[in-house]
Amino acid sequence: MRSAFDFSPFRRSTVGFDRLFDMLETNDLAETGEKYPPFDLVKCGDDEYRIDIAMAGFSRDELEITAQQNQLIVSGRKSDDTDETYIHRGIATRAFERRFGLADHVQVSGADMHDGLLSISLKREIPEAMKPRKIEIGESASSDQGALEDQRNTVDA
């Protein structure tokens, strides 16, 4: 399904945002309808973020966190090695896979589980080569051309 918005003016005036426009046009950013497990996105600082995911009933051994390219994948699989018989089971323990799209240069800096919450810390680390730098303005061929014209005018006079 294509977006109703036309991104072509933005495509003409920007460089390197093709992936973002493709995602917006194909609605890849739309909710998939999956709401389990619930999570919070927290901005901790200018370049620091945290994802808190409710993991009631899961242990550290039953969870897996994978960071690849611009995507963070959190998956869990509960082992069914209990001998208990449930009358009612209200705590969801089904297998899941939750995907989060990460911006360029966002890295996972750590993960911790406390009080049933899995907290994944993220940090944007822009490489030195990508940071803004001042460009010195030097003499160019046009200023050399002006000096040559001055010399010609002096000789002709």
N, C-alpha and C positions, 0 to 999 in steps of 0.2 A: 504494500500500500504506500503510495507516494504522499508526501506532505502537500497541503494546500498552499504552502508558502513557497515563493520562487527565490531560491538562493543564488541565482546566476549573477546578480550585481555584486554580491559579496565574493563570489568565486573569482570574478575579474579583478578585484582590487585587493585580494589577499594571497599570500603564498604559504603553502604548507598546512592549510586547514582542510584539505580534501577529505580526510577521514572523518572529521567532525561533520562536515556538510553531508557526507554520504549517510552517516548515522541519523542525522536529523531528517533527511529526505526519505529514508526507508523506515522511519519510526522504530529503529532499534533501541532507542532510549525509552520507549513506552513501557509501561508496566506489563509484565507477562502474566499477571494475575496471581502469581505465587506470593503468599504472605507469610510463609513459614520458613525459617524462624524469624520473629520480629527483630528489628535492629534500629539503632540510633546512629546518625552521623553527627559527629561533634567537631567543631572547629576550635582547636586548642591555642592557636597562635596564627601569625601571618602565613607560615609555611608548614604548620603541623595540624594533623587531623587524627581523629580516632573513630573507629567503628566499634560499637558495643552491640553484641548479638546475644539474645537470651538463649541460653543453653541448658535449660532445666532438664535434669536427668541424664545429661551426657558427661562423660569423663574426658580428660585430656587425651587418653588413648583412642577414643572413638571419634576424634575430630582430626581433620586434615586441612591445612592452609597451604595454598599454592599460589605463588606470584609468578606470572609469565607475561612478558611483553607489557601491554597496557591493561592487564586484567588480574583481578584478585579473585580466587575461587576458594570458598569455604565449604567443606562438605563434611557430613557426619553420618555414621552408620552405627546404630545401637545394636549391641550383641544381645541375642535372645537366649541367654543361658540361665534364666531364672526358673525356679521350680514353683513359683507362686502362681496361684489362680486368682485372677482379678475379677471382682464383681463389677467394678466400673473403672475404666482407665481414661482419665481426663488429661493426663500429662502426655503430650505428644512425644513419641520416641521414634517416629518414622525417619527413614533415611532422607537426606536432603542435599541439595547443592545450590548454593547462593553465589551469584557472580556480581562483582562490582567492577565497573570500568574505571581505570585510573588514568589521570592526565599524564602527559609526558613528564618525565623526571620525578614522578612521585614513587617513592620506594617504601616498602614495608620495613619499619625500624624495629618492630618487636610485637609480641603477642603474649597475653597473660589471661589466666582464667581465675576469677574470684567471685564468690557468692552467686554462682550460676550465670555470670556474664563473661563472655569471651570478649576481651578488649584487644583490638588490633591497632597499633600505632603506625601512622603514616607520616612521611616527611617529604616535602618537595625540596630536592637538592639540585639546583641548576649548576651544570658544569661551568668552570671558569671560562671556557671558550664561548659559552652561550650568554654570559653576562654582558651588559652594555659596556662598551669601551669608547673612549674618546678618540677620534680620528684627527690627526694633525693635518692641516691643509698646507701643502707644499706648493712649490712653483710648478706650473704645468706648461705644456707646449704652447698654450695661448699667450702666456707672459713672455716666453722666448720669442714668439712671433712678433709681439709688440716691440721688443728691443731691436729686432732685425729691421722693422719698419723705420725706427728712429735712426738707425745707422744709414739706411738708404736715403732718407730725407737730408741728412747732414752731408753726404757725398754729393747729392744733386745740387745743393745750394752753392 
